[in-house]
């Protein structure tokens, strides 16, 4: 995917570094940007940007900012911009965002507002990354 920027850790051996899951619990409020090579789960509040391989916004999660990942699943609330290959909006999702995706799944009940586009520059979900 062209717009996804693979995060790189400062001073880490990228080939051998284990990919971790980062969980922001429900009682956490963050103002700032997050970068991860792995999976970021948001159960709390974040105002800023997230750039990760996979992002999950739980039912209690609220994001005000931009999300960029290969795969994004939204169960909670997002207000900002979304760029991803695979986007899943669950029935409780509340999304107000301009969204670019290659593959989109929306469950009945999801609330959406914004522009949705499928640019040709985004890779198909099963495409080989370059």
DSSP file (Angstrom, degrees, kcal/mol; ACC not computed):
  #  RESIDUE AA STRUCTURE BP1 BP2  ACC     N-H-->O    O-->H-N    N-H-->O    O-->H-N    TCO  KAPPA ALPHA  PHI   PSI    X-CA   Y-CA   Z-CA
    1    1 A X              0   0    0      0, 0.0     3,-0.3     0, 0.0   121,-0.2   0.000 360.0 360.0 360.0 128.9    0.0    0.0    0.0
    2    2 A X        +     0   0    0    119,-1.0   120,-0.1     1,-0.2   119,-0.0   0.883 360.0  46.9 -68.0 -42.0    1.5    3.3   -1.0
    3    3 A X  S    S+     0   0    0    118,-0.1     2,-0.4    66,-0.1    -1,-0.2   0.671  89.2  95.7 -79.0 -16.5    0.3    5.5    1.8
    4    4 A X        -     0   0    0     -3,-0.3     2,-0.7    65,-0.1    80,-0.0  -0.625  62.9-154.9 -78.4 126.3    1.1    3.2    4.6
    5    5 A X        -     0   0    0     -2,-0.4     2,-0.4    47,-0.1    -2,-0.1  -0.899  15.6-132.4-104.7 111.6    4.5    4.0    6.1
    6    6 A X        -     0   0    0     -2,-0.7    31,-0.1     1,-0.1    46,-0.0  -0.470  29.1-124.7 -63.2 115.8    6.1    1.0    7.8
    7    7 A X        -     0   0    0     -2,-0.4     2,-0.4    29,-0.4    -1,-0.1  -0.326  23.6-157.0 -64.3 144.2    7.2    2.3   11.2
    8    8 A X        -     0   0    0     -3,-0.0     2,-0.2    28,-0.0    -1,-0.0  -0.988  11.2-131.0-125.5 133.1   10.9    1.9   12.1
    9    9 A X    >   -     0   0    0     -2,-0.4     3,-1.0     1,-0.1     2,-0.5  -0.567  27.3-109.9 -82.5 143.8   12.3    1.8   15.6
   10   10 A X  T 3  S-     0   0    0      1,-0.2     3,-0.1    -2,-0.2    -1,-0.1  -0.605  97.3  -6.1 -74.2 121.6   15.3    3.9   16.5
   11   11 A X  T 3  S+     0   0    0     -2,-0.5     2,-0.3     1,-0.2    -1,-0.2   0.604 101.7 131.5  74.0  12.8   18.3    1.7   17.1
   12   12 A X    <   -     0   0    0     -3,-1.0     2,-1.2     5,-0.0    -1,-0.2  -0.727  66.9-118.0 -99.3 148.5   16.4   -1.6   16.8
   13   13 A X    >>  -     0   0    0     -2,-0.3     4,-1.6     1,-0.2     3,-0.8  -0.741  30.6-162.6 -79.0  98.9   17.4   -4.6   14.8
   14   14 A X  T 34 S+     0   0    0     -2,-1.2    -1,-0.2     1,-0.3    -2,-0.0   0.804  82.1  55.1 -59.3 -34.7   14.3   -4.6   12.5
   15   15 A X  T 34 S+     0   0    0      1,-0.2    -1,-0.3    -3,-0.1    -2,-0.0   0.851 119.0  30.8 -69.2 -34.0   14.8   -8.1   11.3
   16   16 A X  T <4 S+     0   0    0     -3,-0.8     2,-0.3     2,-0.1    -2,-0.2   0.501  87.7 113.4-106.0  -6.3   14.8   -9.7   14.8
   17   17 A X     <  -     0   0    0     -4,-1.6     2,-0.1     1,-0.1    -5,-0.0  -0.511  69.1-121.9 -70.8 128.2   12.6   -7.3   16.8
   18   18 A X        -     0   0    0     -2,-0.3     2,-0.5     1,-0.1    -1,-0.1  -0.456  20.7-121.9 -70.5 141.1    9.4   -9.1   17.9
   19   19 A X        -     0   0    0     -2,-0.1     2,-0.2    18,-0.1    -1,-0.1  -0.730  37.0-163.9 -83.8 127.3    6.2   -7.5   16.8
   20   20 A X        -     0   0    0     -2,-0.5    19,-1.1     2,-0.0     2,-0.5  -0.640  20.8-122.4-110.9 164.4    4.1   -6.7   19.8
   21   21 A X  E     -a   39   0A   0     -2,-0.2     2,-0.5    17,-0.2    19,-0.2  -0.942  24.7-155.6-104.7 127.0    0.5   -5.8   20.6
   22   22 A X  E     -a   40   0A   0     17,-3.2    19,-3.2    -2,-0.5     2,-0.5  -0.909   7.5-164.7-106.4 127.7    0.0   -2.4   22.3
   23   23 A X  E     -a   41   0A   0     -2,-0.5     2,-0.8    17,-0.2    19,-0.2  -0.952  11.0-161.8-118.1 122.7   -3.1   -1.9   24.3
   24   24 A X  E     -a   42   0A   0     17,-3.0    19,-2.9    -2,-0.5    20,-0.8  -0.891  28.9-138.9 -99.3 106.6   -4.4    1.5   25.5
   25   25 A X    >   -     0   0    0     -2,-0.8     3,-2.0    18,-0.2    20,-0.2  -0.058  22.8 -98.2 -68.5 169.1   -6.8    0.6   28.3
   26   26 A X  T 3  S+     0   0    0      1,-0.3    -1,-0.1    18,-0.2    19,-0.1   0.756 120.0  55.0 -60.3 -29.2  -10.1    2.3   28.9
   27   27 A X  T 3  S+     0   0    0     17,-0.1     2,-0.4     2,-0.0    -1,-0.3   0.411  87.8 101.7 -87.7   3.7   -8.8    4.7   31.6
   28   28 A X    <   -     0   0    0     -3,-2.0    17,-2.5     2,-0.0     2,-0.4  -0.735  46.5-174.6 -94.6 135.3   -6.0    6.1   29.3
   29   29 A X  E     -b   45   0A   0     -2,-0.4     2,-0.4    15,-0.2    17,-0.2  -0.996  10.8-176.9-125.2 124.0   -6.2    9.5   27.6
   30   30 A X  E     -b   46   0A   0     15,-2.4    17,-2.8    -2,-0.4     2,-0.5  -0.966  19.8-167.0-126.6 137.1   -3.4   10.4   25.3
   31   31 A X  E     +b   47   0A   0     -2,-0.4     2,-0.3    15,-0.2    17,-0.2  -0.953  62.3  53.1-118.8 107.7   -2.7   13.5   23.3
   32   32 A X  S    S-     0   0    0     15,-2.2     2,-0.3    -2,-0.5    17,-0.1  -0.943  85.9 -61.4 155.3-176.4    0.0   12.7   20.7
   33   33 A X        -     0   0    0     -2,-0.3     2,-0.4    15,-0.2    17,-0.2  -0.762  34.7-155.0-106.1 146.8    1.0   10.3   18.0
   34   34 A X  E     -c   50   0A   0     15,-3.2    17,-2.3    -2,-0.3     2,-0.4  -0.962   7.4-173.9-120.5 138.3    1.6    6.6   18.1
   35   35 A X  E     +c   51   0A   0     -2,-0.4     2,-0.3    15,-0.2    17,-0.2  -0.999  13.8 165.3-129.5 130.1    3.8    4.5   15.8
   36   36 A X        -     0   0    0     15,-2.5   -29,-0.4    -2,-0.4    17,-0.3  -0.998  38.5-149.5-145.3 146.0    3.9    0.7   16.1
   37   37 A X  S    S+     0   0    0     -2,-0.3    15,-0.1    15,-0.2   -18,-0.1   0.568  89.5  37.4 -83.9 -10.2    5.2   -2.2   13.9
   38   38 A X  S    S-     0   0    0      1,-0.1    16,-1.7    15,-0.1    15,-1.3   0.030 107.2 -39.7-116.2-141.0    2.4   -4.3   15.4
   39   39 A X  E     -ad  21  54A   0    -19,-1.1   -17,-3.2    14,-0.2     2,-0.5  -0.818  43.8-161.8-100.1 127.0   -1.2   -4.2   16.5
   40   40 A X  E     -ad  22  55A   0     14,-2.8    16,-2.8    -2,-0.5     2,-0.5  -0.951   3.8-167.5-110.0 124.1   -2.5   -1.2   18.4
   41   41 A X  E     -ad  23  56A   0    -19,-3.2   -17,-3.0    -2,-0.5     2,-0.6  -0.949   4.6-160.0-110.5 127.3   -5.8   -1.7   20.4
   42   42 A X  E     +ad  24  57A   0     14,-3.0    16,-2.6    -2,-0.5    19,-0.3  -0.931  28.8 153.6-113.1 116.3   -7.5    1.5   21.7
   43   43 A X  S    S+     0   0    0    -19,-2.9   -18,-0.2    -2,-0.6    -1,-0.1   0.499  71.0  43.0-109.5 -13.7  -10.0    1.1   24.5
   44   44 A X  S    S-     0   0    0    -20,-0.8    18,-2.6    17,-0.1     2,-0.4   0.088 101.9 -61.8-107.6-142.4   -9.5    4.7   25.8
   45   45 A X  E     +be  29  62A   0    -17,-2.5   -15,-2.4   -20,-0.2     2,-0.4  -0.935  42.5 178.5-118.4 134.2   -9.2    8.1   24.2
   46   46 A X  E     -be  30  63A   0     16,-2.3    18,-2.6    -2,-0.4     2,-0.6  -0.989  12.3-169.1-136.9 128.7   -6.5    9.3   21.8
   47   47 A X  E     +be  31  64A   0    -17,-2.8   -15,-2.2    -2,-0.4     2,-0.3  -0.951  63.8  40.5-112.9 109.3   -6.1   12.7   20.1
   48   48 A X  E    S- e   0  65A   0     16,-1.4    18,-0.6    -2,-0.6     2,-0.3  -0.991  93.3 -43.0 154.7-152.1   -3.5   12.4   17.5
   49   49 A X  E     - e   0  66A   0     -2,-0.3   -15,-3.2    16,-0.2     2,-0.4  -0.873  34.6-160.3-117.3 147.5   -2.3   10.0   14.8
   50   50 A X  E     -ce  34  67A   0     16,-2.5    18,-2.2    -2,-0.3     2,-0.5  -0.997   7.8-179.4-125.8 128.6   -1.7    6.3   14.8
   51   51 A X  E     +ce  35  68A   0    -17,-2.3   -15,-2.5    -2,-0.4     2,-0.3  -0.973  29.4 131.5-124.6 112.7    0.5    4.5   12.3
   52   52 A X        -     0   0    0     16,-2.0    18,-0.5    -2,-0.5   -15,-0.2  -0.919  67.2-106.3-151.5 172.7    0.7    0.8   12.7
   53   53 A X  S    S+     0   0    0    -15,-1.3    18,-1.6   -17,-0.3    17,-1.2   0.909 107.9   9.3 -70.3 -43.2    0.4   -2.6   11.0
   54   54 A X  E     -df  39  71A   0    -16,-1.7   -14,-2.8    16,-0.2     2,-0.4  -0.999  67.8-166.9-140.9 139.8   -3.1   -3.2   12.5
   55   55 A X  E     -df  40  72A   0     16,-2.4    18,-2.5    -2,-0.3     2,-0.4  -0.994   2.6-173.7-130.0 133.1   -5.4   -0.9   14.5
   56   56 A X  E     -df  41  73A   0    -16,-2.8   -14,-3.0    -2,-0.4     2,-0.7  -0.993   7.7-163.0-124.1 125.0   -8.5   -1.9   16.5
   57   57 A X  E     -df  42  74A   0     16,-2.7    18,-3.1    -2,-0.4    19,-1.2  -0.928  22.7-147.1-104.9 110.3  -10.7    0.8   18.1
   58   58 A X    >   -     0   0    0    -16,-2.6     3,-1.1    -2,-0.7    19,-0.3  -0.048  31.0 -91.4 -72.4 176.6  -12.8   -1.1   20.7
   59   59 A X  T 3  S+     0   0    0      1,-0.3    -1,-0.1    17,-0.2   -16,-0.1   0.827 131.0  41.6 -58.6 -33.4  -16.4   -0.2   21.7
   60   60 A X  T 3  S+     0   0    0     16,-0.1    -1,-0.3   -18,-0.1     2,-0.2   0.512  95.6 108.9 -90.8  -5.8  -15.1    2.1   24.4
   61   61 A X    <   -     0   0    0     -3,-1.1    16,-2.5   -19,-0.3     2,-0.4  -0.478  45.7-172.6 -78.5 141.0  -12.3    3.5   22.2
   62   62 A X  E     -eg  45  77A   0    -18,-2.6   -16,-2.3    -2,-0.2     2,-0.4  -0.994   0.5-173.3-133.9 125.6  -12.4    7.1   20.9
   63   63 A X  E     -eg  46  78A   0     14,-2.3    16,-2.4    -2,-0.4     2,-0.5  -0.979  10.5-175.5-120.1 128.9   -9.9    8.5   18.3
   64   64 A X  E     +eg  47  79A   0    -18,-2.6   -16,-1.4    -2,-0.4     2,-0.3  -0.886  64.4  36.4-118.5  96.2   -9.8   12.1   17.2
   65   65 A X  E    S-eg  48  80A   0     14,-1.5    16,-0.9    -2,-0.5     2,-0.4  -0.991  95.5 -34.6 157.6-160.7   -7.2   12.1   14.5
   66   66 A X  E     -eg  49  81A   0    -18,-0.6   -16,-2.5    -2,-0.3     2,-0.4  -0.772  38.9-161.6-104.4 139.0   -5.7   10.1   11.7
   67   67 A X  E     +eg  50  82A   0     14,-3.0    16,-2.2    -2,-0.4     2,-0.4  -0.960  10.2 176.5-116.7 134.9   -5.4    6.4   11.4
   68   68 A X  E     +eg  51  83A   0    -18,-2.2   -16,-2.0    -2,-0.4     2,-0.3  -0.960  23.8 120.8-140.6 120.2   -3.0    4.7    8.9
   69   69 A X  E     - g   0  84A   0     14,-2.0    16,-0.6    -2,-0.4   -16,-0.2  -0.977  66.7-107.7-163.8 168.9   -2.5    0.9    8.7
   70   70 A X  E    S+     0   0A   0    -17,-1.2    16,-2.8   -18,-0.5    15,-1.2   0.926 109.5  21.6 -67.9 -46.9   -2.8   -2.2    6.6
   71   71 A X  E     -fg  54  86A   0    -18,-1.6   -16,-2.4    14,-0.2     2,-0.4  -0.986  68.2-179.1-130.6 130.4   -5.8   -3.4    8.6
   72   72 A X  E     -fg  55  87A   0     14,-2.8    16,-2.5    -2,-0.4     2,-0.4  -0.997   5.1-173.0-131.3 132.2   -8.3   -1.3   10.7
   73   73 A X  E     -fg  56  88A   0    -18,-2.5   -16,-2.7    -2,-0.4     2,-0.5  -0.993   8.5-164.3-123.0 125.5  -11.3   -2.5   12.7
   74   74 A X  E     +fg  57  89A   0     14,-2.9    16,-2.8    -2,-0.4    19,-0.3  -0.945  29.3 149.9-117.3 121.7  -13.6    0.1   14.3
   75   75 A X  S    S+     0   0    0    -18,-3.1   -17,-0.2    -2,-0.5    -1,-0.1   0.556  74.8  36.0-113.4 -25.1  -16.0   -0.9   16.9
   76   76 A X  S    S-     0   0    0    -19,-1.2    18,-2.7    17,-0.1     2,-0.4   0.319 104.9 -46.1-102.7-132.2  -16.0    2.5   18.7
   77   77 A X  E     +gh  62  94A   0    -16,-2.5   -14,-2.3   -19,-0.3     2,-0.4  -0.918  42.0 177.3-120.7 132.9  -15.7    6.1   17.6
   78   78 A X  E     +gh  63  95A   0     16,-2.4    18,-2.8    -2,-0.4     2,-0.4  -0.998   5.0 178.6-134.4 131.5  -13.3    7.7   15.1
   79   79 A X  E     +gh  64  96A   0    -16,-2.4   -14,-1.5    -2,-0.4     2,-0.3  -0.936  58.1  41.5-129.9 106.4  -13.3   11.4   14.0
   80   80 A X  E    S-gh  65  97A   0     16,-1.8    18,-1.3    -2,-0.4     2,-0.4  -0.881  96.8 -32.0 164.0-130.6  -10.5   12.2   11.5
   81   81 A X  E     -gh  66  98A   0    -16,-0.9   -14,-3.0    -2,-0.3     2,-0.4  -0.984  44.0-160.8-130.9 141.0   -9.0   10.5    8.5
   82   82 A X  E     +gh  67  99A   0     16,-2.5    18,-2.6    -2,-0.4     2,-0.4  -0.984  10.4 175.7-125.3 130.0   -8.5    6.8    7.8
   83   83 A X  E     +gh  68 100A   0    -16,-2.2   -14,-2.0    -2,-0.4     2,-0.3  -0.981  26.3 125.6-132.5 120.7   -6.1    5.3    5.3
   84   84 A X  E     -g   69   0A   0     16,-2.3    18,-0.2    -2,-0.4   -14,-0.2  -0.977  58.9-123.9-161.6 169.8   -5.8    1.5    5.0
   85   85 A X  E    S+     0   0A   0    -15,-1.2    18,-2.9   -16,-0.6    17,-1.9   0.903 102.4  29.5 -83.7 -54.0   -6.0   -1.6    2.8
   86   86 A X  E     -gi  71 103A   0    -16,-2.8   -14,-2.8    16,-0.2     2,-0.5  -0.939  69.9-177.8-116.0 122.7   -8.7   -3.5    4.8
   87   87 A X  E     -gi  72 104A   0     16,-2.8    18,-2.4    -2,-0.5     2,-0.5  -0.977   4.1-174.0-123.2 127.5  -11.3   -1.6    6.8
   88   88 A X  E     -gi  73 105A   0    -16,-2.5   -14,-2.9    -2,-0.5     2,-0.6  -0.983   4.4-167.0-121.2 123.0  -14.0   -3.3    8.9
   89   89 A X  E     -gi  74 106A   0     16,-3.1    18,-2.8    -2,-0.5    21,-0.2  -0.940  14.4-151.1-110.8 113.5  -16.7   -1.2   10.6
   90   90 A X    >   -     0   0    0    -16,-2.8     3,-2.1    -2,-0.6    19,-0.0  -0.279  32.9 -94.9 -79.9 168.9  -18.7   -3.1   13.2
   91   91 A X  T 3  S+     0   0    0      1,-0.3    -1,-0.1    19,-0.1   -16,-0.1   0.743 124.1  48.4 -59.4 -27.6  -22.3   -2.4   14.1
   92   92 A X  T 3  S+     0   0    0     18,-0.1    -1,-0.3   -18,-0.1   -17,-0.1   0.401  84.7 124.4 -93.8   3.3  -21.5   -0.1   17.0
   93   93 A X    <   -     0   0    0     -3,-2.1    18,-3.0   -19,-0.3     2,-0.5  -0.363  41.7-166.7 -67.2 139.7  -18.9    2.0   15.0
   94   94 A X  E     +hj  77 111A   0    -18,-2.7   -16,-2.4    16,-0.2     2,-0.5  -0.958  16.7 177.7-125.6 109.6  -19.4    5.7   14.8
   95   95 A X  E     +hj  78 112A   0     16,-3.1    18,-1.8    -2,-0.5     2,-0.5  -0.959  22.3 171.8-124.7 124.0  -17.2    7.1   12.1
   96   96 A X  E     +hj  79 113A   0    -18,-2.8   -16,-1.8    -2,-0.5     2,-0.3  -0.877  45.8 113.1-123.9  95.4  -16.8   10.7   10.9
   97   97 A X  E    S-h   80   0A   0     16,-1.9     2,-0.5    -2,-0.5   -16,-0.2  -0.997  71.2-110.7-161.6 152.2  -13.9   10.6    8.6
   98   98 A X  E     -h   81   0A   0    -18,-1.3   -16,-2.5    -2,-0.3     2,-0.4  -0.846  50.2-162.2 -85.2 127.7  -12.5   10.9    5.1
   99   99 A X  E     -hk  82 116A   0     16,-3.5    18,-2.8    -2,-0.5     2,-0.4  -0.946  24.3-171.8-128.5 132.3  -11.6    7.3    4.3
  100  100 A X  E     +hk  83 117A   0    -18,-2.6   -16,-2.3    -2,-0.4     2,-0.3  -0.987  27.0 151.6-118.3 131.1   -9.3    5.6    1.7
  101  101 A X        -     0   0    0     16,-1.9   -16,-0.2    -2,-0.4    21,-0.2  -0.956  44.1-150.9-151.6 162.5   -9.4    1.8    1.5
  102  102 A X  S    S+     0   0    0    -17,-1.9     2,-0.4     1,-0.4   -16,-0.2   0.681  94.1  27.1-104.8 -33.8   -9.0   -1.1   -0.8
  103  103 A X  E    S-i   86   0A   0    -18,-2.9   -16,-2.8   -19,-0.1     2,-0.4  -0.998  71.8-171.6-133.8 129.3  -11.4   -3.5    1.0
  104  104 A X  E     -i   87   0A   0     -2,-0.4     2,-0.4   -18,-0.2   -16,-0.2  -0.978   8.7-178.9-129.3 131.0  -14.4   -2.3    3.0
  105  105 A X  E     -i   88   0A   0    -18,-2.4   -16,-3.1    -2,-0.4     2,-0.4  -0.997   7.4-175.5-127.0 127.7  -16.8   -4.3    5.3
  106  106 A X  E     -i   89   0A   0     -2,-0.4     2,-0.2   -18,-0.2   -16,-0.2  -0.985  13.1-148.1-127.5 124.0  -19.7   -2.5    7.0
  107  107 A X    >   -     0   0    0    -18,-2.8     3,-1.8    -2,-0.4   -14,-0.1  -0.610  37.5 -91.4 -84.9 149.7  -22.0   -4.2    9.5
  108  108 A X  T 3  S+     0   0    0      1,-0.2    -1,-0.1    -2,-0.2     3,-0.1  -0.356 113.0  35.1 -57.7 134.9  -25.6   -3.1    9.7
  109  109 A X  T 3  S+     0   0    0      1,-0.4    -1,-0.2   -17,-0.1   -18,-0.1   0.099  79.5 134.2 105.3 -20.9  -26.0   -0.4   12.4
  110  110 A X    <   -     0   0    0     -3,-1.8     2,-0.5   -21,-0.2    -1,-0.4  -0.387  50.8-137.4 -62.9 138.6  -22.6    1.3   11.8
  111  111 A X  E     -j   94   0A   0    -18,-3.0   -16,-3.1    -3,-0.1     2,-0.4  -0.889  27.1-178.3-103.9 123.0  -22.9    5.1   11.7
  112  112 A X  E     +j   95   0A   0     -2,-0.5     2,-0.3   -18,-0.2   -16,-0.2  -0.946  16.1 166.0-127.7 140.9  -20.9    6.8    8.9
  113  113 A X  E     +j   96   0A   0    -18,-1.8   -16,-1.9    -2,-0.4     2,-0.3  -0.941  44.9  50.1-149.5 130.4  -20.3   10.3    7.8
  114  114 A X  S    S-     0   0    0     -2,-0.3     2,-0.5   -18,-0.2   -16,-0.2  -0.832  87.4 -48.0 137.4-176.2  -17.6   11.5    5.4
  115  115 A X        -     0   0    0     -2,-0.3   -16,-3.5     2,-0.0     2,-0.5  -0.812  44.7-164.1 -96.7 131.5  -16.1   10.7    2.0
  116  116 A X  E     +k   99   0A   0     -2,-0.5     2,-0.3   -18,-0.2   -16,-0.2  -0.965  14.8 171.4-116.1 128.4  -15.2    7.1    1.2
  117  117 A X  E     -k  100   0A   0    -18,-2.8   -16,-1.9    -2,-0.5     2,-0.5  -0.970  29.8-151.6-138.8 154.4  -12.9    6.4   -1.7
  118  118 A X        -     0   0    0     -2,-0.3   -16,-0.1   -18,-0.2   -18,-0.1  -0.743  25.3-163.7-122.5  79.6  -11.1    3.4   -3.2
  119  119 A X    >   -     0   0    0     -2,-0.5     3,-1.2     1,-0.1    -2,-0.0  -0.309  24.7-128.4 -67.4 148.8   -8.0    4.8   -4.9
  120  120 A X  T 3  S+     0   0    0      1,-0.2    -1,-0.1    -2,-0.0   -18,-0.0   0.680 103.1  70.8 -69.2 -17.2   -6.2    2.6   -7.3
  121  121 A X  T 3  S+     0   0    0      2,-0.1  -119,-1.0  -120,-0.0     2,-0.3   0.673  79.5  89.5 -76.4 -16.3   -2.9    3.2   -5.5
  122  122 A X  S <  S-     0   0    0     -3,-1.2     3,-0.1  -121,-0.2   -21,-0.1  -0.654  83.2-118.8 -83.3 137.8   -4.0    1.1   -2.5
  123  123 A X        -     0   0    0     -2,-0.3   -21,-0.1     1,-0.1     2,-0.1  -0.347  28.1-103.0 -72.1 152.1   -3.1   -2.5   -2.7
  124  124 A X    >   -     0   0    0      1,-0.1     3,-2.1     4,-0.1    -1,-0.1  -0.408  41.7-102.5 -67.6 154.3   -5.7   -5.2   -2.7
  125  125 A X  T 3  S+     0   0    0      1,-0.3    -1,-0.1   -40,-0.2   -39,-0.1   0.792 120.5  37.8 -53.9 -34.5   -6.0   -7.0    0.7
  126  126 A X  T 3  S+     0   0    0      2,-0.1    -1,-0.3     3,-0.0     2,-0.1   0.293  90.2 122.4-102.0  10.5   -4.1  -10.1   -0.4
  127  127 A X  S <  S-     0   0    0     -3,-2.1     2,-0.3     1,-0.1    -4,-0.1  -0.364  71.0-102.9 -72.5 152.3   -1.6   -8.3   -2.6
  128  128 A X        -     0   0    0      1,-0.1     2,-0.2    -2,-0.1    -1,-0.1  -0.568  37.0-120.8 -74.1 133.9    2.1   -8.7   -1.9
  129  129 A X              0   0    0     -2,-0.3    -1,-0.1     1,-0.1    -3,-0.0  -0.480 360.0 360.0 -74.4 145.9    3.7   -5.7   -0.2
  130  130 A X              0   0    0     -2,-0.2    -1,-0.1  -129,-0.0    -2,-0.0   0.423 360.0 360.0-101.7 360.0    6.5   -3.9   -1.9
